């Protein structure tokens, strides 16, 4: 059994001894020129192709939504603070009395 | 046309000279790439890329090395880039699938049959090529140049920019490693 394996191993190692050179496909020059022309004009194509991928579009959309949520929540917090400040000012100066209740308007 | 004249013609943008360069060295480039990456379509792609690079950088070629040596070096560098890309694809295949929806086609288990191998050696050569995939890159390149391109140790040393002793050592280690891998395979599958 061992001799059999050793023979096979030797045969495998020598199997490339009479190998012939593989020949490539024809018209390399033509295909190469076409490839060079394509690569010159493909920067924008590649960019557009990348942007139009569904996953990229989805991620962009999620980023925009997240940004909107962030801006809205920040505005909400700011407007709450302003309302509280306004309420304090109103209390301090009794500014919630309407113009109709002014004494000069009531007296004849 | 001798080499210096060919280089001058190429540097002047002579289309005929470029056609001659491709006709003369296309198979050498293709066969080397094929031996390293073991995929016919990708080897063809690499062949085109090699000649594109030659076309773009021929003006910077000083002629201190043979054209064939220069072509071998570009081919090896392109083939190694390809192997790196394949490894990256394998590692991050799921990310690529998530982003592009394309299932990557890195197929390690696929058998490779070199078109230049004689019929009765096809199966054994296929095992040897499979084992070559497990070699470190420098051993794989040295062994490919030696076996598939029939390059002498001295020429391999020049191409790989290493000493003759280092080349001999690389090929000896490649053979030892290949023997081990193939032996393991046959022990498992015959015993």
Interface residues (C-beta under 8 A of the other chain):
Chain A: X1 X4 X5 X6 X8 X9 X11 X12 X13 X15 X16 X17 X18 X19 X20 X21 X22 X23 X24 X25 X28 X29 X31 X32 X35 X36 X53 X54 X55 X56
Chain B: X18 X19 X22 X26 X27 X28 X29 X30 X31 X34 X43 X44 X47 X48 X51 X52 X55 X98 X99 X100 X101 X114 X115 X116 X117 X118 X121 X124 X125 X127 X128 X131 X147 X148 X149 X175 X178 X179 X182 X183 X186 X187 X190 X191
